[in-house]
Amino acid sequence: MEPVLEVRHLTVQFHTPSGTVQAVRDVSFSLHKGEVLAIVGESGCGKSVLCRSILKLLPDTARLPSGTILVNGVDITGYGEREMTKLRGKLFSMVFQDPMTALDPTMTIGAQIAEAVRVHQPRMGRDALRQRVLELMTLVGIERPAERMGLYPHNFSGGMRQRSVLAMALAGDPAILFADEPTTALDVTIQAQILDLLRQIQRQLGTATVFVTHDLGAVARVADRVAVMYAGKIVEIGTAEEVFYDPRHPYTWGLLQSLPVLSRGRETLPTIPGMPPDLLHPPKGDTFACRNPYALAIDYEEEPPLFPITETHFAATWLLDPRTPQVTPPVGGGLHG
Amino acid sequence: MAEEILLDVRHLTHVFPLGRHGSVKAVDDLSFQIRRGEIFGLVGESGSGKSTVARCVMSLYRPTAGEIWFQGVNLCDRAACRAHRTMLQRERQLIFQDSTSSLNQRLKVWDIIAEPMRIHGIRPPRGTYRAEAEFQMHYVGLDAGYLDKYPPELSGGQRQRVAIARALSMEPELLVADEPIASLDVSIQAQIVNLFRHLQREHGFSILFIAHDLAMVEFLCDRVGVLYHGRMVESAPTSALFQRPLHPYTQALLSAIPIPDPRLERSRTLQTFSPDLASLDGVLVKEEPDHFVLREGGRP
C-alpha cells in the first residue's frame, strides 16, 4: 500500500548567531492510511520541529538542506507558502499542546469551529454550516453541542478546550493529523479520554495520525507504530508491540525503565544519566554514547546505522552489529511474554 | 519511631468569592495529618482544590474555616502567626510547578539559592553565601559550574533542582511541593522523584507532595489522600490505596494510569466517574486501620 506520508533523509537546521543547530538529522519514516505513529522523545530532541517542518510552520531561520517529503506520492519539499496554504487543513492539520493559546478568547467555540469549516467550504449556507459544527462537536465528544456552541473558551475545561481544537483541526477532513503533545497539559483521567478519542476518530474517519509525546507510557494505548527520537535522530522505530515487548536501543530501555509503573517496589527509579547533547556541537560518533551504560568503543567514533531487526523494526545501536557481544536488555523481552 | 504529627489540618474550608454571583467552595471540610518524616501525596484532577490546600498550608490564603496546626501553632490564628512569624517562614517551604516563573530570571543561580538566607539574616555556616549555595546545589545534584548561570540558561529539570535547593537552604521541617514534576519530561520526572525520596530517606524531610500523576505518587508517597471537588474522598497508606481502592472516584483515577504494554492497554476499558455514582455529602468512614473512605450517611 502506498503511504500517505513519506519522509526521506530529512535534515532541519537552524541558523543562529552562535552557529548551526542540527535539530533534525537524517530522519526517514512513512505513514500509512489510518495509522497512528507515535514519536517519542525528551524535550529538545526535535520531535516538534520534525512535525512543523512537514507542515512548513518553521521560522525563517530554519533550513532544510536535504531530504524529501512525499504526500500521497507528490513531492512537497519545495512548496511555497501559497501552495502550502491550500494543503494545510485539507491534507494535514495540527493540534497543539496548549489549547488555550490555540483558541481565540473573544470568539465563541461555535464561531471558531465554523470559521475553520468556512475556510474549506466558503459557499456553505448558514444552516448547513451550523449542522456541520454540531456534527464536528459531537464527533469529538462534546455533549449537548447546541447549548455549548455559544460558550467561550474560558467557560470550557482543559479537556473540553482540547476537544474543540481537535474539532477545528478535523474541519477540513484532513488525511493526516499531527498531534503535538495534545495531552501534556491535561489531567491523567482527561488524558486517557483524549487518547481514546484520537483512536476512535482515527478508526471512524481513517485519518492517519502522528502523535508526538514525551511519555512512552501514554502511547501504548493509541499507537500502531512507535518512533523513538533522540538528539534529532530516530534511534528506534517499530510496531508498538515490537518497541514495548522487544526494545533494542539502550535509550528506549532507559525511557521504559524510568516509568514508575515498571519499577514497583524499587528503592529508586532508574534514570538516564547526564543530559541530552548540545545540538550546536553534536559529539563525534553516537550522540547517546556518553549517557549509555552499554556504550562500546566504536560508539565514540562512528554513528551506528539503523540496523533492521524485522521488516518493521529498526534500531540505531552498535549493539545490534553481529560482531558485538550479546547484551541482555534490562526491560522488555521476557517481561510481558 | 514515634508517630509525631507535624501538620494537622482540621476541617479546612476555603471559599473564593465570585462577586455578586456567589462563591466557589474550593476546599470543603478537609482534614488530614502529616507525620514527621513522611511523604503525604495529595492527588486529584485540576480544579479539585489541591493547590488551594497547599496555599492555605503556606498561609498564602487565609482559610475561611477550620484549623491548620503546624508545630503547635494554629496557622489560622493571626496573633499566633505573628508571634511565631520567623519560625513559620523558615520551617515551611514551597516548591512551585512552574520553575520558569518561580525563579527570578535576573538573578544568578547562587543568588537565588542564597536569597532566603539573606532575607532571614542567617550567617552562612560555611563561611560565605556562595559556599552555602554550592553546598545546597551539591545536595540536589547540580555541580558548581551552574553557580553563575541564569535560570533561562538551565533546562526544566535543572531549574526545578534550583527551586528545591532554594527551599532546602532554610532546612525546613515541611516541604510543600505543588505539582513539582508536572511540567517535566518523564525521564527528568524520575530524577526529581528520586531526589525527593533521597531527601526524605536520608535527611528526614516531611513533604506534602501534590500531583495528578498517580504512578509517581505510588512510587514516592507513604500515604495518599484523594481530593474530588474539594472533598477528601479517600485517604490511605499508598499500598492499601493502590491495591484496594474503595471509592469509585479513586478506582476511576487508578484505571487512568497508562500501562506501557500495548496488548494489555488496548484490551482495557477505562472506568469513568460521574458524580451521580457517589454522593459527596457523606462522611469519612474508617474501613481499616489508616484507610478512610467517604461514605454517604456514614454507612457503606
Interface residues (C-beta under 8 A of the other chain):
Chain A: E42 S43 G44 S157 G158 D187 V188 T189 I190 Q191 A192 Q193 D196 H214 D215 L216 G217 A218 A220 R221 A223 A240 E241 F244 Y245 G254 L255 L256 S258 L259 P260 V261 L262 S263 R264 E267 T268 L269 P270 T271 I272 M275 H336
Chain B: E45 S46 G47 S155 G156 D185 V186 S187 I188 Q189 A190 Q191 V193 N194 R197 H198 H212 D213 L214 A215 M216 E218 F219 A252 L253 S255 A256 I257 P258 I259 P260 D261 P262 R263 L264 E265 R266 L270 T272 F273
